[in-house]
Amino acid sequence: MECDIVIIGAGPAGLAFASSLAKTGLSITLIDRQPLDAIAEPVYDGREIALTHHSQNILHDLGAWAYLPHDDIAPLQEARVLNGNSPFALSFDTGQTGAEALGCLVSNCHIRKALFRCIEGREKITLLAGQAIRSISHSQKHVAAELADGSYVTGKLLVGADSRFSWVRDQLGIAAEINRLGRGMLVARMQHEKPHGKIATEWFDHYQTVAMLPLRNNYSSAVVTLPIGEAEALMRLSEKQFSTEITQRYRHHLGNMELDGTRHLYPLATTWSHHFVSDRAALIGDAAVGMHPVTAHGFNLGLSGQRLLAEEVSSALRKGQDIGGARVLRAYEQAHRRAAASLYRGTNMLVRLFTDEAPPSRVMRHVALRVAQKMPLVRSSIRSMLMAR
Ligand SMILES: Cc1cc2nc3c(=O)[nH]c(=O)nc-3n(C[C@H](O)[C@H](O)[C@H](O)COP(=O)(O)OP(=O)(O)OC[C@H]3O[C@@H](n4cnc5c(N)ncnc54)[C@H](O)[C@@H]3O)c2cc1C
């Protein structure tokens, strides 16, 4: 099969990239190992994605926003960072920006479904679901993915959107920094007695991090980060024990809490690809940068990255240039690395500072929060990072 662009991975990044190019007339083939129904009707996976304003705009442009269930979009008015037993909270709100909210929370399964609907039925976009890939090869003008049945899909550009432990990245011979953190992030939707006031809290307690993300009505997404063994033990508790455990770990701030639905555990690893491109190929989404979820930037970054690449491809097409050529790839790599590097390093630094239990780090984070609260410039730059238009 021949096409212009081959995308491996039909997760949110791959689907967004395909729909960004849907109007260009380029023929696109998406390949994913998951069966079609898992891509078309993704089930709830516990992730509530905090979307920046910039991401909301991109989803609007793609047409995906209209497919989201609007009753399930939860506005985020304020974010608070708490440290250990200290009553002090560093807080961010919309300030003088005039915006109604810092951002909003949407379930990952709704985002994936909405992005799928954007490509569904498009004449020039083909989705090969439930397909394993055997190898990738390229010549001067083409790149080819060999499927498990021995057939080939060839294109002028191949895009790896196959997540942080990217098989495509390995096949392309691109090295990556991979940090397995030995910790797990457990996510679960909880119903609670007291209102959350649309305030998200990130509480770096001793030996655990607990975030509460405000959903609609008296529901929050509890995000608990622990050493992996402890997180697995929480997964094994009965629903009743689990509800009591989360209520206690959150020190009854929202009254009694009750588990609503399923729990999900994600072992934590961060990844940084040493290159985002190679001959006729590019990495997008988590395959390029696997962020720690604590600052809620993984999908946001992936969404803006795929847009950068789509703009370079569209511009080359308009000028009659090679859409998989070195100029396109270099421009994408430079722009995306510039945007991603400080977010990735900054997030990792924050995680180290706020999870290290050594006394100097405890003192340091206490000081860091106090200083940040007193410096309007620091707070407004963190606010603009949160709100990123
Ligand atoms: C608990 C949690 C909370 C998060 N919260 C936020 C948040 O608030 N804000 C935010 O911006 N981000 C958040 N993220 C990050 C966000 O979920 C990811 O950045 C995003 O899902 C990455 O999308 P992706 O398409 O790159 O990868 P994925 O979603 O992992 O999709 C990859 C796709 O590739 C396919 N695939 C993999 N390997 C192959 C192969 N060899 N062949 C064919 N197909 C393959 C898979 O089947 C899958 O469909 C969170 C993550 C977690 C774990």
The ligand as an SDF file (V2000), in Angstrom:
LIG
                    3D

 53 58  0  0  0  0  0  0  0  0999 V2000
   -2.1020    9.1920   35.2580 C   0  0  0  0  0  0  0  0  0  0  0  0
   -1.7890   10.1000   34.1120 C   0  0  0  0  0  0  0  0  0  0  0  0
   -2.3050   11.3810   34.1050 C   0  0  0  0  0  0  0  0  0  0  0  0
   -2.0090   12.2500   33.0540 C   0  0  0  0  0  0  0  0  0  0  0  0
   -2.4990   13.5190   33.0970 N   0  0  0  0  0  0  0  0  0  0  0  0
   -2.1950   14.3730   32.1130 C   0  0  0  0  0  0  0  0  0  0  0  0
   -2.6820   15.7230   32.1450 C   0  0  0  0  0  0  0  0  0  0  0  0
   -3.3890   16.1300   33.0640 O   0  0  0  0  0  0  0  0  0  0  0  0
   -2.3580   16.5620   31.1190 N   0  0  0  0  0  0  0  0  0  0  0  0
   -1.5780   16.1340   30.0770 C   0  0  0  0  0  0  0  0  0  0  0  0
   -1.3120   16.9550   29.1800 O   0  0  0  0  0  0  0  0  0  0  0  0
   -1.1030   14.8770   30.0200 N   0  0  0  0  0  0  0  0  0  0  0  0
   -1.3910   13.9820   31.0010 C   0  0  0  0  0  0  0  0  0  0  0  0
   -0.9220   12.7090   30.9440 N   0  0  0  0  0  0  0  0  0  0  0  0
   -0.0930   12.2980   29.7860 C   0  0  0  0  0  0  0  0  0  0  0  0
   -0.9290   11.8420   28.5770 C   0  0  0  0  0  0  0  0  0  0  0  0
   -1.8480   10.8550   28.9600 O   0  0  0  0  0  0  0  0  0  0  0  0
    0.0260   11.3150   27.5020 C   0  0  0  0  0  0  0  0  0  0  0  0
    1.0060   12.3030   27.2430 O   0  0  0  0  0  0  0  0  0  0  0  0
   -0.6930   10.9810   26.1990 C   0  0  0  0  0  0  0  0  0  0  0  0
   -1.6180    9.9440   26.3680 O   0  0  0  0  0  0  0  0  0  0  0  0
    0.3270   10.5100   25.1570 C   0  0  0  0  0  0  0  0  0  0  0  0
   -0.3150   10.2480   23.9380 O   0  0  0  0  0  0  0  0  0  0  0  0
    0.4380    9.4190   22.8180 P   0  0  0  0  0  0  0  0  0  0  0  0
   -0.5270    9.3310   21.6800 O   0  0  0  0  0  0  0  0  0  0  0  0
    1.7870    9.9540   22.5810 O   0  0  0  0  0  0  0  0  0  0  0  0
    0.6800    7.9690   23.4630 O   0  0  0  0  0  0  0  0  0  0  0  0
   -0.3710    6.8720   23.9250 P   0  0  0  0  0  0  0  0  0  0  0  0
   -1.5870    7.4860   24.4980 O   0  0  0  0  0  0  0  0  0  0  0  0
    0.3860    5.9400   24.7980 O   0  0  0  0  0  0  0  0  0  0  0  0
   -0.7700    6.1190   22.5780 O   0  0  0  0  0  0  0  0  0  0  0  0
    0.1730    5.3400   21.8640 C   0  0  0  0  0  0  0  0  0  0  0  0
   -0.5450    4.4750   20.8320 C   0  0  0  0  0  0  0  0  0  0  0  0
    0.4410    3.7460   20.1080 O   0  0  0  0  0  0  0  0  0  0  0  0
    0.0400    2.3980   19.9940 C   0  0  0  0  0  0  0  0  0  0  0  0
    1.2610    1.5790   19.8850 N   0  0  0  0  0  0  0  0  0  0  0  0
    2.2430    1.4460   20.7970 C   0  0  0  0  0  0  0  0  0  0  0  0
    3.2200    0.6570   20.3200 N   0  0  0  0  0  0  0  0  0  0  0  0
    2.8500    0.2830   19.0640 C   0  0  0  0  0  0  0  0  0  0  0  0
    3.4360   -0.5400   18.0670 C   0  0  0  0  0  0  0  0  0  0  0  0
    4.6160   -1.1250   18.2350 N   0  0  0  0  0  0  0  0  0  0  0  0
    2.7760   -0.6890   16.9030 N   0  0  0  0  0  0  0  0  0  0  0  0
    1.5720   -0.1050   16.6980 C   0  0  0  0  0  0  0  0  0  0  0  0
    0.9610    0.6850   17.6150 N   0  0  0  0  0  0  0  0  0  0  0  0
    1.5880    0.8720   18.7900 C   0  0  0  0  0  0  0  0  0  0  0  0
   -0.7660    2.1150   21.2670 C   0  0  0  0  0  0  0  0  0  0  0  0
   -1.6420    1.0200   21.0710 O   0  0  0  0  0  0  0  0  0  0  0  0
   -1.4880    3.4420   21.4490 C   0  0  0  0  0  0  0  0  0  0  0  0
   -2.7170    3.4650   20.7590 O   0  0  0  0  0  0  0  0  0  0  0  0
   -1.1930   11.8190   31.9830 C   0  0  0  0  0  0  0  0  0  0  0  0
   -0.6690   10.5180   31.9930 C   0  0  0  0  0  0  0  0  0  0  0  0
   -0.9580    9.6740   33.0480 C   0  0  0  0  0  0  0  0  0  0  0  0
   -0.3810    8.2740   33.0520 C   0  0  0  0  0  0  0  0  0  0  0  0
  1  2  1  0
  2  3  1  0
  2 52  2  0
  3  4  2  0
  4  5  1  0
  4 50  1  0
  5  6  2  0
  6  7  1  0
  6 13  1  0
  7  8  2  0
  7  9  1  0
  9 10  1  0
 10 11  2  0
 10 12  1  0
 12 13  2  0
 13 14  1  0
 14 15  1  0
 14 50  1  0
 15 16  1  0
 16 17  1  0
 16 18  1  0
 18 19  1  0
 18 20  1  0
 20 21  1  0
 20 22  1  0
 22 23  1  0
 23 24  1  0
 24 25  2  0
 24 26  1  0
 24 27  1  0
 27 28  1  0
 28 29  2  0
 28 30  1  0
 28 31  1  0
 31 32  1  0
 32 33  1  0
 33 34  1  0
 33 48  1  0
 34 35  1  0
 35 36  1  0
 35 46  1  0
 36 37  1  0
 36 45  1  0
 37 38  2  0
 38 39  1  0
 39 40  1  0
 39 45  2  0
 40 41  1  0
 40 42  2  0
 42 43  1  0
 43 44  2  0
 44 45  1  0
 46 47  1  0
 46 48  1  0
 48 49  1  0
 50 51  2  0
 51 52  1  0
 52 53  1  0
M  END
$$$$
